[in-house]
Amino acid sequence: MLKRALSFMAAILVVLTAGTGMAHSSSKWRWWQSPKIIEALNLSPDEINQLDDAYVASRTRMIEYKGRVDAERYKLEEMLVRPEIDEATVREQNRRMEDARSDLAAERFNFLLMSRKIIGYERFQKLTEIQRQWREARRKKWEQKESQSPSK
């Protein structure tokens, strides 16, 4: 059970962060545009188009949700800097901000599910493994850099 939960969490991280170091397209988040990923997963042009379409729709919603999060956070910050505050109003504003954050997280997760649906179980597992290897290589590179830097 724990192994499944960890695999699931790793899979979430794959789709949400895979593009950071892998893609060479106009957007760092479009991991499916990386020639290495296309080859490794044997992505078809139709699947790439489906992922592009899903990304554009999802990214548009995420931008809207992010704007809502920022607006609600700003309102909360403004309430908190006032000399006098109404706790109930501040708590309600915090709830609105958290609801906006929740909507943003749900949209990210929706894109993860859509990606998983498009590429299927086996290739999604392969993508998860590619991401794990990439993170490990990145960690080793960082550790090597740290060990070579002079002590403070």
N, C-alpha and C positions, 0 to 999 in steps of 0.2 A: 504494500500500500504506500509506504513512504517512498519507495523507488518510483512508483507511478506519479506521485505528487511532485517529486523532484524533476522527473522527466517533463511533466506538464509545465512547471515553472520555467525550466530551461527552454522549452519550446516557445513560450511566450516571449522570453528574452530574445530568442533567435529572430523572430519576425520584427520585433520592435527595435532591435539594434543591429541586425545583420549587416545592413548597408553601410554602417559607419566606416568600416575599414575595407569593404569589399567592392562596392560599386564605383564605377568610373563614369557614371552618366551625369546628367544635369542635376540630379538630386541624390544626395548621399544615402537616402533611405530606400531607394529603388534597387534593392539587392538583386532582383530578377533581371536587371539590365546589365549586370556584370558578365562579361564573356565567360569567366571561370565558372560562375554559378549556372549560367545557361548550359554550358557543356556538362558540368557535374550532375545536374538534375535532368538533363536532356529536355529542357523546356521547349515547347513548340511555339511558333509565332502566335498562334491563337491563345495559348496560355499566357504569354507575355502581354498580349493585348488585354486579356481579361484582368490580369494583375494591374496593368496601367489604369484601366477604367475603374477598378475597385479602389485603387490608390487615390485617383483624382477625386472621386466622390467622397471618400473617407477623409482625405486631407482637407477638403473644403469644409466639411463639418467640423473637423478638429480645429481649424482656424477660427471658426465661429465660436466653438466652445471655449477655446483659449481666450478669446476676446471677452467672453462672458466671465470666465474665471478672473481675469485681470480687472474687469469693471467691479465685480463683487468684492474682490480683495481691496481695491482702492476705497470703496465705500466703507468697508470695515476699518481700514486704517484711519480714515478720516474720523470715524466715530470714536476710535480709541485715543486720539490725540486731543480730544476736547476735554476741558476741565471737568465737566459734569457728564456722566454717561448714564443711560438707561440700560441696565443689564439685560432686560428682556429684549430690547431692540437690538442690542449688540449680539446677543445669542442668536436671534433670528437672522441677522445679517450673516453671521458665521455659518449658519445652516445653509443659507442661499449660496454662499461661496463653496461650501463643501458639496452641495448638490451639483454645482457647475463642474467642480473637479471630478465628481463621480461620472457625470455625463461624458467628460473628456476621456476618462479611463475606459468607459464602456465602448466608446467609439474606437479607441485603439484596439481593444479586445475584439470588436467586430471585424476589424481589418485582419487581425490574426486568424480568426475563424474563416474568413473569406479566402485568405491565402492558403490555409490548410485544405479547404474544400477544393480549390482550384488545382493544387499540385498533388493532393492525395497523401495518404498515410506514409508510404514508403519514402517518397521524396521529401516529405516534411521531416521525417526522422533523419534522413541524410543531411538536410539543411541544418538541423539541430547539431549534428556531429561536426559539420564544417564550421559552424559558429563556435563550438566548443574548442576546436583546434585553433581557430583564429584567436580566440581569447587567450588561450594558453601561450601561443607564440607571442602575443602582445605583452602578456604578463612577464614572460622570460626576458623579452627585450627591455622592458622597464626595469626589471631587477638587475640586468646586466648594466644598464645605464647608471643605476643607483650605486652599484658596487664600484663603478669606475670613477664616480664623482668624488672630489675631495671632501673630507669631513668638515663639518662646520664647527 
